[in-house]
Amino acid sequence: MHDPTPDTSLGAFAAVLAGELPGAWSSTYHPDRGSNNDHGALTDRVWDMNDVADALAKHTVDHCAVLTRDDGTRLFVADPPGHGKGYLIAAMAPDDAPDEAFRGVREPDGIAAVADPFSAAEDITHDLLPRYDKALAQVRSNAAWLAAPQPTEPEHVVMTWSGEAIVVDKPDRADVTKALTDHGFVFAPDRNVFVLSGDDTAHQAASVRATGDRLSELGIGTVLRHPQARPALGTAPVAPPGPPVTSPYRGR
């Protein structure tokens, strides 16, 4: 038996529409092939939280079309529920952006267009595309920020007063150890720290400055602090506040 001619009216509409949109667009028609189709993968990328999303949730897509601009921007075209008049047209989310990049970005909700590609092109140009391009720019900016190396806390050496002396925990780096020993710090193996005596306060201050200058040349900061005060007997330290609780959020 000869296979019936498939309904290509949607495909024809999409092809004409692609030629009427600003920029260079191409159209790809995705016919009904039963279970052997990619419609689910396409509808998963529809970037909408309004009428189009509601229609797709209630209506099985048996054929559709995808319009693609030369920069990769895509539009999804499908029949309305019950195969009524006109077409549903929606933005498609980019495949190469991580989910985190969509956080805080408003979905560029689609439109219901009449079955006239020339009129539909005007609605898309003046309504959908401005929202779509704005949302895409925000996602691209977020993705670039996420991909960029995040600043790390600079390395530093902590010098702590212990009576009149200054102590530093034994560092892991040999160049830091040499900076300490070159400027008067002496290793105390029983405590696993380096100690700078306070017998001569002027010499001690000069040693701290010289050590700090050398560490700065190595890209390491210096922090001089007093030991933490012990809580009074019969009291307990106040527990720090817990981290804030955030609600789970989907960016798309």
N, C-alpha and C positions, 0 to 999 in steps of 0.2 A: 504494500500500500504506500502511496506517495505521502510523505510527511506534509502536514498542513503548513502553509506559510505563516511564520511567526509574526505576531503583531509588532511591527517596528515603528509605530507612530511615535513612541517615546524616543527611540533612537534618532528618528528624523528630526523631531523637535530639538533634541540636544545638539545635533550636528549644526542646525541653523543657528541656535542660540550661541554656540561657541564662536561663530563668525561675527556675531553682533556685539560681543563684550569687548571692552577696551583692553588692549594688549593682545598678545598672541596666545590663543587657546586652542586646544584640540579636544575631541570628544571620543570616548570609548563606550560602546554599548555592551552591556552585559545581559545576554538573553537568558531565558529560563531553560536550564538544563537539568531540571529535577534536583536531585541531591548533589549532583556534580557541578557545583557553582561556588563562586567566591562572594556571594552576596552578604553572608554573615560577617566576613572580614571587613567588607566595605561599610556596612551599617555600624559596626563597632567603632569606626573612626568618625562617624557623624558627630559634629561638634555643636550640640544643641541641647537645651534644657527646657524647650517650650513645645510648640505644637508639633514640630517635626518629630521630636523624640517621643512624644506621646503617641503619634500615629504609628511610628515604627515599632513601638512596644505592643501595639494592638493589632498590627497588620503585617502579614508575612510578605516580604518583598520577593516577587517571582521574577522580576527583571528591573533593571535600573541602568543609569548611565553616569559616567564620571567625566566632568570637564576638568582639564588640567592646563594651567597657565604655564608659560615657559620658565617661571621661577619655582615651579613645583606646587603652587597653590592649587587646591582641588575643590570642586563643587560636586555635590551629590544630587542626582535628579531621580525622582521616583514618582509613581502614581499615588494619588491620595487614597485613603482607606475606601474600600468598596469600588475602586476604579472610577471615582467620580471625575468631574471635569477639572482640567488644569493639572498642575504638577506641584509636587513638593520639592523645594530646592534648598539645600543646606550646605554650610561650610563643612569641610573635613579637617580634622586635626592632623598636624604633621606627624609622620611616623618616627622621625629622628629626634624628637624632644622627649626628655625624661618626664615622668608623671609629676615630679616636683616642680617642673617649670610652669605647670598650669595653675599652681596655687595662686589664688587671688585674682585670676584673670576671668573676666566676664565672658561667658560663652557668646559667640556671634550668632545668635539664634536665626534660623532659616525663615523662609517665606513660603506662602502658598501663591503660586503664580498662575495666571490664566494660560490657556493653551496657545497663546500667540507668542512666539519666540521674540518678536520685536518689542512687544510691550513688556515681556518678562525681562528682557535685557535691560530696559530702562529701570525697572524696579530693583534689579540686582545691582546695577551700577550706582544708583543713588541711595539705596537702602542697605543691602546686605554687604557689598564689598567694603564700604568704609568701616563698618563694624569688624568685618573679618580681618582687614589689613591692620587695624589697630590691635586686635587681639593677637594676631600673629607676631607683630612687632614686640609686644609685651612678653610673649612666650620665648621668642628668640633672645631677647635681652636677659630673661631669667635663666635660660639654658646656658648662655655665655658666662653668666656670673657663677653658676653652679660648676661649670667646667674649669673656671680659673682657679689657680692655686690659692687656697685660703691662707691668710697671714697666721703665722704661728707665734706663740708667746716667746719672746727672746730669751735666750739662755742667760742665767745669772748665777753668781756665787753669793751665798749668804754668809756674812760675818756676824757672829753673835757674841755680845759681851758675856763673859763668865767671870764675875768678880772684876778684877782689874785687867784680866787678859781678854783676848779676842780669839774665838775658835771658829774653825771652818771644817765642816764634814769632809772626809777624804774624797776628793773628786775622782771621777773615772778617767779623765783626760790627763795624759802625761804633761802636756804643755801648760795646763792649769796648775798642776802640782809644782812644776818648775817655777812658775810665776810666784807661787807662795813661798817656796823655799829660798828663791833668790832674794826675797825681800823680808827675811827674818822669821817666817813661820817655821815651826819645828814640829815634826810628826810625833804624836803621843800614841804609841801602839796600843796601850791599854784601853784608850778611849776611841781609837780609830778616827782621830781628828787632828788637824793642824792647829797649833797654838802660837799666838803672838803675845809675848810677855808684855806686861804693863809696868815693868820696873822703871822704865824711862819713857814717860808719856810723850815727850817731844819726838823721840825716836819711833815710838809706836805709831804716832799720827803720820809721820813721814813715810813709814813702811806701808800703812794703809793706803795713802795716796799713790805711792809708787806701784803698789800691787794693783790698785784700781786702774791706773793708766795702762799697765801692761795687759790686764784683762780686756780693757776696752779695745786695744789693738787687735786682740784675738776675737773681737765681736761679742764679748761677754760683759754683761752688766754686773754691778756690785751693789749689794744691799747690806746695810749695816743696821742691825736691830738689837733691841734688848730682849732678854729671854721673857717668855710669857709668864705672867704672874700666876702663882698657884692659888687655887680657890681656898677661901678660909675654911677651917675645920668645921664640919657639920653642915657644909653647903655643897651643892653639886653644880657643876657648870650648866648654863642654860643651853639646851639643844638648839642648833641652828635651824632656821625655818626650812621646810622641805621644798623641793622644786615645785614650780607651778604646774598644775594639771591642765593639759590641753586636750580638747576634743579631737577625735580623728576627723580628717578633712580630705576630701577628694578634690583635686584641682580641676577635674573634668567630669 
